[in-house]
């Protein structure tokens, strides 16, 4: 039997497939954009930072809008504004306008996150972990396809802007599609029995200053984990284990493959075997072990296997963190998502800067020592959340 909200899910997954392209579209076209805007390549990297700033400044407002006006208006608005960004960037020759468009892209990301995560949670309550983790898979698919598109347009000597226009056109169709599909009622009343249970458990329920704060920190650390690896793994391969440039860059392919397999496994396991709150303990713990193996390893032939394991254990932690946040604070799902997403935005902005200083003054090995510490802290945070919730469930059963 077809799920009531299957069409909605397909539209949302399509948006995140396109988001995967957008996440790397500025960096992948850096040479073209620097020539068009008559600026240095470092100025294009600033545009990428502006996207993060736009997301950070707007995510809390977007979360509140999501809880007040519903999920559908936000995701539809995101598709329209993404079209503005994608069409505007290749057509402008003014750097200031490009910065404004990059800021809009950050706002779009906020709208999409604040509408999508709560909508999937409400539509697939019995398998919300699986539904949200699959978002990461579609992001990966989109990020994998974009370089192929760029290569095709370059070989055919076509205007580079087509790589922006194609996703813009797909956003148009997807936005029209999302306008027609049904979304769950975001303020749907629960059954009376559930209401009684909620009222009884309120005194021992999760607190924003305690479990909420731990999840927000986990949102920061989960993004920090993979940001370090994605940014510096090739450098580590070259400078520490003396791989050539091609093999060092190829490590990211092993990492990406591990990440994709991780998402597919999680999609199955979360539906049948484990809960998201358990998975957020297991993944960073094994990521810690993989990072430790990376640091103590002196054999270059093992590096592809270690890279695969890093992808296997680091992918999906952020999506699982959002899922757990929504489960623990279901009455304000949009705001809950906004807190974790804001922490992720800060990580995207801060971690590259900090690791850059580590590389400059200490060396690339120190960056992965930092990542090891982050993995350890992530595991402790996840354990704290898991243990406190297990204890509270036990207390609640005893009180009943």
Beta strands, then each sheet from edge to edge (+ up, - down):
end
